[in-house]
């Protein structure tokens, strides 16, 4: 122990005596450790920590598959769900929620409507999750039935904010969507399903008897709890047997209909797993570069301490004793860097959470907790070995006689030590190239996305959403009349050129899909997975969606009782199913041939709009006239002649005149809507580019350090060369040439690593190959240029050496 304390005291004196070295090393380590700790906190909370439910490893998600339809992860038809519940022997229970995700609910609070997100669920879902309320109860089985479903369960946060934590809230009636609902439960603090944005839960709006008759459409997400001792493979096998049985029983709806099964964790995490793992690998590379940098610094310091080491060895200190001293100094550096990194990780985490898109699951659970601190401590000890052991071994590898004779001028470890330093610099450049290339690919992919045409004119468009609820909007004609009057009122505002409404805004994703049949198709042939969208007559003109054939909807396309049922199709549907034929005047229906649905006449073809994001393939789509397919929830789009945001006040006034209980939600420009759809892609690109920038900076510092130290060691040689007639340009070429060799070696090694690494992130790219030659060449030139700049500074210093002073140098 005394010996260790002496090592610590001696190491402290060494670090205090070299403040420049200590500060640079600590900052470098803090960057690497802090970035790793911050990203680990996100990965740990999102991917590694168990879900906040009882025995979460037994919770699974179920979905339907169908190779004929191209389904790999489809929602479940309600009748199939009931059959799964009744016929399986592997689950304790199967619950479900509405597959369209959360809905918007308007709640009256102090005579002002507030919007909250909520979810329709089957009454048995919370028991499947084993979710127990803080107050009250969960839904009773019969509260799914008509006349009994006017009940609601509140989240803890909503209960606190809106009702002030009223302990008597259970049994009270609250007005939601113009309907009185009885509060039967309040969930505990921290409970969330499916995520923290969900603030209330209502029974799914369909009774069991009706559910048993519906095998299409598919609109439920099923969650089940495995019985004790049952594996996922066993459950998958039994559900496959049940699916085969249902295919035999219901051939008209269940042909090739299979069952998929996976952990609930994977469903909730969704598609963020790959980006997070890429980020974790990226910060790991940053840490390796930081460790290589500090190792080079310590090698240089060890060389400068050659005489000290030689004298201690002459006085009897063994190599093991000296290695321990060096490792002690490394540990002190790592501890200081780790402490600074822990503080930096808190700041980095705050920045990450501010920059991150809101659609990353479990983001509200991310904290710098004990697990993150333990990770930081472990990382600190690991970095000690990564940057400390090699310099300790190399610095104590020397010839005792020559070291004392040369008065410490010889490099500890000699040529071997210089080779190690150069190898570390090459490794830094190689790792930096991998990160910069990955960041370059992500940024190029993002620029490709932003330059992708949405198919319409997104400028000068204001959008907002409305959700009509209550008795006054129960009938179709009441809904149609409201939107007609609203559009007329908004059109009267100064600066408004056109107004329309749609059931789904472009780039926002979810829409009802179905099979469809074209009249005259051969038996057994029908269209699959066509999207449906409901629009008002002026929607196409308002967004600037081009008309390719036929006509748009008009006011003459009234309710089906008084006008023929008509539709407009998009360009993709025409190309896939009509090819060179003119589809105008032909008929289709939104179902399979055997279903007795009405035939719909195609009156027009419009251009494609990006439906589910700028980077997502456009799908076949059928547009229905609002007057013939009334819908209560619509998004209104307003085209203006000037700045669209200035009209928000006037639009709110028009709404108050029509219905003071209807506030507009999500008021934003169409550009903002599109910008929001790119939030995750932007976050991925910025973060990887940031890590690449840090890596590039550290690599440049590493190359500079190696070349600068080499210049110091070769002062006499440079002086002799200049005394013998060498020009300044000769010295510059000599020093820069050595640095260029290191840079090119690093680029060559890094290019191979980047070629392998970037292929793993191909799924994250849009319109760019993972081995895009232009990006690889650009990043290689960037790394080489930065390395040359890092070499030029010490080269200029070497070229300015006075030959006489250099020859005298001791």
Residue, then its C-alpha position, 0 to 999 in steps of 0.5 A: x500500500x505504501x508503495x502504491x501511495x508513493x506511485x500516486x504521489x510521484x504520478x501526481x507530481x509528474x502530471x502537475x509538472x507537465x500541465x500542457x500534456x495533462x490538460x490535452x490528455x484529460x480533455x481528449x479522454x473526457x470527450x471520448x468517455x463523455x460521448x460514450x456514456x451519453x450514447x450508452x444511457x440512450x441505448x441502455x434505456x431504449x434497448x437494454x432495460x426491461x419494459x416497465x411491466x411485470x415479467x416483460x420477457x413473457x410479453x409478445x406481439x402478434x401480427x398477421x402475415x400473407x405472402x400473397x398480399x406482401x404482408x410481413x407485419x400486418x394488423x389483425x382482423x378482429x374475428x381472427x383475434x377472437x379465434x386466437x384467444x379461444x383456441x390457443x393453449x400457450x397464452x395467459x391472455x391476448x389483448x389488443x389496441x387500435x392499430x392506427x396508433x393514438x387518436x386525438x381527443x378533445x377534453x373540455x377544461x374550464x370551458x376551453x378544449x384541450x387536445x390529448x392523445x389517447x388509445x382505444x384498447x380491449x378491456x383485457x389489455x391492461x390485465x395482460x400487461x398486469x398494469x394496475x391502476x393507482x386509483x380505481x380500476x381497469x375496464x370491465x369486460x362488458x365495457x367494450x359493448x355499445x351503451x357501456x363504453x363511455x368510460x375512460x382511464x387517465x394517465x398520472x400526468x393528465x390527472x395531475x395537470x388537468x385535474x390537479x391530482x383530485x383524489x375524488x376523480x374516480x366516478x366523475x364525468x369528464x367531457x371528451x369529444x363532446x361526450x360525457x365519460x366516467x373516469x374509472x381509473x388513474x394509472x400510476x406515475x411512470x406507466x406508459x403504453x404504448x409510449x409516454x405521449x398517450x394520456x388516456x385510454x378508452x374501450x375499443x369502439x366495437x362490441x365482441x359480437x360485431x368483432x366476431x363477424x369481421x375478418x377484414x379489414x385488419x385494424x388491431x395490434x395484439x399483445x399476449x402474455x406467454x404462460x409460464x414455461x412456454x417458449x416463443x418457439x412453442x407459441x409460434x408453432x401453435x399459432x401457425x397451427x391455428x392459422x392453418x385451421x382458420x385458412x381451412x374454415x374461412x378460405x374467402x378471407x384467410x388464404x395464406x394468412x399466417x401469424x407472426x410473433x416476436x417480443x414486445x420489446x422489439x415491437x416498441x423499439x421498432x426501427x430505432x435499434x439499428x441507428x442506436x447501435x450505429x451511434x454506439x459503434x461510432x462513439x466507440x471509434x471516437x474513444x479508440x481514437x482518443x486512447x490512441x492520441x493519449x497513448x502517443x502523448x505518453x510515448x512521447x513523454x516516456x521518451x522525454x523521461x528516458x534518462x529518469x527511467x534509466x537512472x531508476x533502473x540503474x538504482x535497482x528498479x525492475x521493469x515491472x516496477x516501472x510499468x506499474x508506475x506508468x500505469x498508475x499515472x495512466x490511471x490518474x489521468x483516466x480518473x480525472x478524464x472519467x470524472x470530466x467525462x461524466x460531467x460532459x456526458x450529462x451535458x451531452x445527454x441534455x443536448x441529445x434529448x433536445x436534438x432528438x426527434x420525438x418519435x424515439x420510443x422510451x426517450x422519456x426514460x433516458x437518464x444518467x442513472x447508476x447503470x450509466x455511472x457504472x458504465x463510465x467507471x468501467x470505461x475509465x478502467x478500460x481506457x487505462x489499459x487501452x492507452x496506458x499499457x502500451x506506452x508503459x511497456x515501450x517506455x521501459x524497453x531500453x538499453x540502460x548503458x546507451x540511455x545514460x550515455x546519451x543523456x536521455x536524448x535517445x527515444x525510449x524504445x528506439x526505432x520500435x517506439x517510433x514505429x508504435x507512435x506512427x502505427x497509432x497515428x495511422x490507426x487514428x486516421x483509419x478510424x476517423x476515415x470510417x466515421x467521416x465516411x459514415x457521416x458523409x453518407x448519412x448527410x448525402x442521404x439526407x440531402x437526397x431526401x430533402x431534394x425529393x419532390x413531394x409531388x405537389x407545391x408545398x410552399x405557402x400552405x398552412x395546415x391544421x387538424x380537426x376532430x368532430x365529436x358529439x351528437x351534432x356531428x353524428x350524421x354524415x350530412x352534418x360532417x359534410x355541412x360543417x367542412x363546407x361552411x368552414x371552407x367557405x369561411x376561410x376562403x373569405x379571409x384576405x390572402x387565401x386563394x384556395x382551401x381543401x381538406x383531406x383525411x391524411x396529410x401528405x408524408x404523415x403516413x397512416x391511411x386505411x388500406x384494402x383489396x380492390x377489384x377492377x370491373x372486367x378483371x379475370x376471375x381471381x385477379x384483384x388489386x392488393x393494398x391500395x390506400x384510401x384517402x377522403x378529400x374535399x373537391x378543392x383539395x387537389x387544386x389547393x395542394x397543387x397536385x397535377x391532373x393527368x387525365x379526366x377531372x377533379x371532384x366537383x360539388x356535383x359529386x354529392x351524396x351517393x343517394x343523389x349522384x353516382x359514386x366516383x373516385x380519383x386514382x393516382x398515377x401509381x395505381x394507373x401504371x400498375x393496373x391500367x398501364x397504357x389504358x385510359x382508366x377514366x370511365x372504368x369502374x372498381x370497388x374497394x373489395x374482392x370480386x365476391x364482396x357485394x360492394x358498390x362499383x365506383x367510377x373513375x373520373x380522374x387521374x392525379x399525380x403521385x404525392x408522397x404519402x408516408x414520407x419523402x423516402x418511402x415508395x409511393x403506393x397505389x391510392x384511391x381518392x374518395x369524395x368527402x360528400x360521398x364518404x363523410x369523415x369527422x376527422x380531417x386535416x385542412x389545407x389553406x393556400x395563401x398568397x403570402x406568409x401562411x402563418x399570418x392566417x392562423x388567428x383568422x382561422x381560429x376566429x372562423x372556427x369559433x364562429x362555427x363551433x367554439x368547442x373545436x380548437x384547431x390542432x397541429x397548426x403548421x405550414x406544410x413545409x414544417x409537416x415535411x420537415x417533421x417527417x425528416x426529423x429522425x433522418x436529420x438527427x441521424x445525419x447530424x449526430x454521425x457527422x458530429x462524431x466524424x468531426x470529433x474523430x477528424x479533429x483528434x486524428x489531426x492532433x494525433x498526426x501533428x503530435x507524431x510529426x512535431x515530436x519527430x521534428x524535435x528528435x531530428x533537430x540536429x539532423x535538420x540543422x546538418x542538412x541545412x548547413x550542407x545546403x538544404x533549402x527550406x522547401x527541401x525540409x518542408x518536403x521531407x517533413x510533410x512527406x513523412x506525414x503524408x505517408x502516415x496519412x495515406x497509410x491510414x486512408x488505405x486502411x480506413x477505406x477498407x474498414x469503411x467499405x465493410x462498416x458502411x454496408x451495415x448501415x445501408x438500411x439507413x440510407x436513401x438514394x445513396x449506395x453504402x459504397x458511394x465512390x464520390x463520398x469515399x473519394x471526398x472523405x479520403x481527400x478531406x482526411x489527407x488534406x487535414x493531415x497535410x495541414x497538421x504536418x505543415x505546422x511542425x514542418x514550418x517550424x523545422x524549416x525555420x531552424x538555425x543550423x548553428x543552434x541546431x548543431x549545438x542542441x543538447 
